[in-house]
C-alpha cells in the first residue's frame, strides 16, 4: 500500500508523488526528494498512481512511463482528463529514451506530461526541474517546449531536461546522506 512520508514534519512543504515499479528507483527518488524537503508519496504502478493522486492531490507527479497494470502513458492521460488532477504537473521519466528521445518526448507531451527526463539523470537536474515545474503557473493548456533543447523556464511551465548528463545518482545520494541536515543547501 502506498504511503505518505512526511520529510520533516512540515506540512506546508510541497508534496511529490513518485511512481516507479522498481523499488530501488522509487526509494532513491523518495529519499532524495525527502532530503530536499518535499513530502513524498510512492506508487508502484499506474493504477496506484491514479488512486494516490486522487487521494492526496500532490503538487507534482514524477511518473515512470514503463509501469505494470496501467503504464505511465495511460495513467498520465487519465490524470489529465480528470478535473480533480488535470492541473497537477507530471514529470515523465524513462530509461528507454536514448533509442528514440525525440519520439518519447513528443509522445510524453501528447499524453499530457509537462516535462520529460531520461533516466539516469543527475539528482541536481531532477531537483532543478521539479523546482521549476512547481514555480511555474499551473495551466490546463500544454505548451510545446519539450522539442526545444533550450527552454526559458520563466516563459513556459514545460521543461526539456533531456540533454542532462548522466550522473551516478546513488553516489550523489550517499554524499547527501553523509551531510548533517543543517548543512543542506537552502532551496
Secondary structure, 3 states (H helix, E strand, C coil): CCCEECCCCCCCCCEEEEECCCHHHHHHHHHHHHHCCCEEEEECCHHHHHHHHHHHCCCEEEEECCCCCCCHHHHHHHHHHCCCCCCCEEEEEECCHHHCHHHHHHHHHHHCCCEEEECCCCHHHHHHHHHHHHHCCCCCCCCCCCCCCCCCCCCCCCEECCCCCCCCHHHHHHHHHHCCHHHCCCC
